[in-house]
Amino acid sequence: MLLLALDTATPAVTVALHDGTRVLAESRQVDARRHGELLLPAVDRVLAEAGRKLDDVSDIVAGVGPGPYTGLRVGLVTAATFGAVLGVPVHGLCSLDGLAHASGLTGTFVVATDARRKEVYWARYEAGSAASGSAGPRRITRLTEPAVDRPADIADQVAGVPAVGAGAVLYDTVFTGLRREAPEHQSAGALAALAAAKLAAGEELPAPQPMYLRRPDAQVPANYKVVTPR
């Protein structure tokens, strides 16, 4: 297996290569406005660092969000294009799941990313330790479906619960269990490791369909005047 993982659902443009056992190379740049400019150079960079070619890739996994429309579609369209050209399967994984995997937390915790508009994308998780003597990853279960909410509206649900992610950092007066030592932004390496473990266990990964949770920012104005030539 040579798994190419990428995620543009958050301000982090992140790419990684995973051989089924370990991450061979990873790139992460945080820039919310340059997903389209940064993604392909990042792919070239991780391939070069790992000494591999794009033709060597056997599987592709893309973070499906939730995330803003413009950034998220950059990664998904790129993944779909690579898959079509290479003739390899393209898998999807919830981007929040990647952050949950990267957090290293056990027990109940929350992952929250910045959804803009003074909102967060978030979900609650339960994680146990890896089995004794096992080299495999710890078991992580998402307890709630990903949602988008104003932090004040979910304060009672997240107060005191360990929390990770840029959304939790931004609204730390609500996410009072914030773990600042945990990753703030997405890691394609963690996403790849999670996908590799699931594929090795025979699990079927979701299709790479975007998880927007709300309508795009750009919309056709309502009740606009139509002008037609005479």
C-alpha positions in Angstrom: 0.0 0.0 0.0 1.1 3.5 -0.7 -1.6 5.8 0.5 -1.7 9.5 -0.5 -3.8 11.5 2.0 -4.8 15.2 1.7 -7.1 17.6 3.5 -8.2 21.1 2.7 -11.3 21.3 4.9 -9.6 23.7 7.4 -7.0 26.5 7.0 -4.3 23.8 7.0 -3.3 22.5 3.5 -1.9 19.1 4.4 -0.6 16.1 2.5 1.0 12.9 3.5 2.2 9.5 2.2 1.7 6.3 4.2 3.0 2.9 3.3 0.5 1.0 5.5 2.9 0.9 8.4 4.1 4.5 8.9 4.0 8.0 7.5 6.8 8.4 4.9 6.5 12.1 4.4 4.1 14.9 5.4 3.5 18.6 4.6 1.3 21.1 6.4 0.9 24.8 5.7 -1.7 26.9 7.4 -3.2 29.5 5.0 -7.0 29.8 4.7 -6.8 31.7 1.4 -4.3 29.7 -0.7 -5.6 26.1 -0.8 -5.5 26.0 -4.6 -2.0 27.4 -4.8 -0.4 25.2 -2.0 -1.9 21.8 -2.5 -0.2 20.5 -5.7 3.3 21.8 -4.7 2.7 20.0 -1.3 2.0 16.7 -3.2 5.2 17.1 -5.2 7.1 17.8 -2.0 6.0 14.7 -0.1 6.6 12.5 -3.1 10.1 13.8 -3.5 10.8 13.5 0.2 9.7 9.9 0.2 11.5 9.1 -3.0 8.3 7.9 -4.7 6.4 8.8 -7.8 2.7 9.6 -8.2 2.3 6.4 -10.2 3.3 4.4 -7.1 0.2 5.5 -5.2 -2.3 2.6 -4.6 -5.0 4.5 -2.7 -6.1 8.1 -2.0 -7.9 9.4 1.0 -9.3 12.9 1.3 -10.8 14.7 4.2 -14.4 15.4 3.5 -15.0 18.0 6.0 -17.1 19.5 7.5 -15.5 22.6 6.1 -16.1 25.8 4.1 -17.2 25.2 0.5 -14.3 26.7 -1.4 -11.4 25.2 0.5 -13.0 21.8 0.9 -13.7 21.3 -2.8 -10.0 22.0 -3.7 -8.9 18.8 -1.9 -11.8 16.7 -3.0 -11.6 17.7 -6.7 -7.8 17.1 -6.6 -8.3 13.7 -5.0 -10.9 12.7 -7.6 -8.7 13.8 -10.4 -5.7 11.8 -9.2 -7.9 8.8 -8.7 -9.3 9.0 -12.3 -5.9 9.5 -13.8 -4.2 6.8 -11.8 -7.1 4.4 -11.8 -6.9 3.9 -8.0 -9.7 4.0 -5.4 -10.4 7.3 -3.7 -11.7 7.2 -0.1 -13.2 9.8 2.2 -12.8 10.4 5.9 -14.4 12.9 8.2 -11.8 15.6 8.8 -12.8 15.8 12.5 -12.0 12.1 12.8 -8.4 12.9 11.7 -8.0 15.5 14.4 -9.5 13.1 16.9 -6.9 10.5 15.9 -4.1 13.0 16.1 -5.1 14.2 19.5 -3.9 11.2 21.4 -6.7 11.7 23.9 -8.6 8.8 25.6 -12.0 8.9 27.2 -14.7 11.4 26.1 -13.6 14.5 24.3 -14.6 17.0 21.7 -13.1 18.1 18.4 -14.0 21.6 17.1 -12.8 23.5 14.0 -13.4 27.1 13.0 -16.5 27.3 10.8 -16.3 31.1 10.5 -19.5 33.2 10.9 -18.8 32.9 14.7 -19.6 29.2 14.5 -17.7 25.9 14.9 -17.8 22.5 13.3 -17.7 19.9 16.0 -18.4 16.4 17.2 -18.0 14.4 20.4 -15.7 11.3 20.6 -14.9 8.4 22.8 -11.5 6.8 22.7 -9.9 3.8 24.4 -6.3 2.8 24.7 -4.8 0.3 22.2 -5.1 -3.3 23.3 -2.3 -4.4 25.6 0.7 -5.6 23.6 -0.9 -4.4 20.4 0.9 -2.0 18.0 -2.4 -1.0 16.4 -4.2 2.3 16.9 -6.5 3.0 19.8 -10.2 2.6 19.2 -12.0 5.9 18.5 -15.8 6.2 18.2 -17.6 9.3 17.1 -20.6 9.6 19.4 -22.4 12.4 17.5 -22.8 13.4 13.9 -20.7 16.4 12.9 -22.6 19.7 13.4 -22.2 23.4 12.9 -23.3 25.6 15.8 -22.6 28.9 17.6 -20.3 28.1 20.6 -22.8 29.7 23.0 -25.5 27.4 21.9 -23.5 24.3 22.8 -21.8 25.6 25.9 -23.6 23.2 28.2 -22.6 20.2 26.1 -18.9 21.0 25.9 -18.0 22.8 29.1 -15.3 21.0 31.0 -15.0 18.3 28.3 -11.5 17.8 26.9 -11.4 19.6 23.6 -9.0 20.0 20.6 -9.0 21.9 17.4 -8.8 25.5 16.2 -12.5 26.1 17.0 -11.9 25.1 20.6 -8.8 27.4 20.8 -10.8 30.3 19.3 -13.6 30.0 21.8 -11.7 28.8 24.9 -14.2 30.5 27.2 -16.8 28.0 26.0 -14.5 25.0 25.4 -13.2 25.1 29.0 -11.6 21.7 28.7 -9.2 22.9 25.9 -6.1 20.8 25.6 -3.5 23.3 24.2 -0.9 20.6 23.8 -3.0 18.8 21.3 -2.9 19.6 17.5 -4.8 22.7 16.6 -4.9 22.0 12.8 -5.5 18.9 10.7 -2.7 16.5 10.0 -2.8 14.4 6.8 -0.4 12.0 8.5 -3.0 11.3 11.1 -5.7 11.0 8.5 -3.6 8.6 6.5 -2.7 6.5 9.6 -6.4 6.2 10.4 -7.4 5.3 6.9 -4.6 2.7 6.6 -5.7 1.0 9.8 -9.3 0.9 8.7 -8.4 -0.5 5.3 -6.1 -3.1 6.9 -9.0 -4.2 9.1 -11.2 -4.7 6.0 -13.4 -1.7 6.7 -15.1 0.1 3.8 -14.3 3.8 3.9 -17.0 6.4 3.0 -17.2 7.8 -0.5 -15.3 11.1 -0.9 -18.4 13.3 -0.8 -18.2 16.8 0.7 -19.7 17.4 4.1 -20.7 21.1 3.9 -23.4 21.2 6.6 -24.6 24.6 5.3 -25.1 26.5 2.1 -22.1 28.2 0.3 -21.3 31.8 1.1 -21.8 32.8 -2.6 -25.5 32.6 -3.6 -27.6 34.1 -6.3 -29.4 37.2 -4.9 -33.1 36.9 -4.3 -35.6 39.2 -6.1 -33.0 40.6 -8.4 -34.1 42.6 -11.5 -33.8 40.7 -14.7 -32.7 42.8 -17.7 -33.4 41.4 -21.1 -32.4 43.0 -24.5 -35.2 44.6 -26.5 
